[in-house]
Amino acid sequence: MRPWREVDNMQRWLSIGICTVLGYLLGATLASAIVGQMTSYAHNMALESAVWAAFIGGPIGAVIFGLAMAWIIKRVEA
């Protein structure tokens, strides 16, 4: 068994994890900005933007970026 195979596997998962976190942050930021522009009342804007960012934009961005990184790694290693 190759000892570097475990290191390669950890690096692969770390890369996917980092891209997933960055995707969550990017999706949350975009959702917050978009909803903030669409909301007319200031007191509703903060809560509505936070909810959209945390529960909709963030998870969507995380899934997209995580799957994209997994696909890129698969293509590069093939």
N, C-alpha and C positions, 0 to 999 in steps of 0.2 A: 504494500500500500504506500502511496506517495504521501509523505508528511505535509507537503505544501498544499495538498488538496483542501485540507481543513482551513488553511489561511485564505485560500482563494474563495471558499464558500463564505467565510466571515466577511471578507471584503465585498463580496457580491451583495450580501444582505445589508451591510452597512451603507453601501451606495444606494440601494433601493430605499432604505429607511431615511436617509438624508434627503433624497428627492421627494419622498412622501411628506416629510415635515415642511420642506420648502414649498411644496405644492399646497399644503394646508394654509400656510401663511399667505401665499400669493392669492389663493382663492378667497380667503377671509378678507384680505385687504380690498380686493376688487369688489366683492359683494358689499362691503361696508361703504365703499365710495359710490357705487351705483345706487344703492338704496338711500344713501345720504343725499344724493342729488334728486332723487324722486320724491322724497318726503318733504312736505311743506311746513310742518310744525316742528319747531326746535325741540320741544320736550318729547315728541314721539320719535324724532330722528335718532337719538342716541340708543334708545332701547331697540327700536326696529333694526337699526344697522347692526347692533351687536348680535341680535338673534339670527339675522340672516348670515352674518359672518361666521358665527360659531357653528350653526347647525346645518347650513345649506352650502354656502360658498366654500368654506374650509374643507369639508368632507369630499365635495366634488373635485376640488383642486388636488386633494391628496390622492384620490383614486386615479385621476388622470395622470399625474406626475409619477406615481408609483408604478402604474402599469406601463407607462412609456419607458421608464428606466429599466424595468424588467425586460421589455421587448428589445431595447437597445443592447442590453447585456447578452441576451440570447442570440441576437444577430451577430454581435461581435465575436462571440465564442464559437459560433457555428463554422 
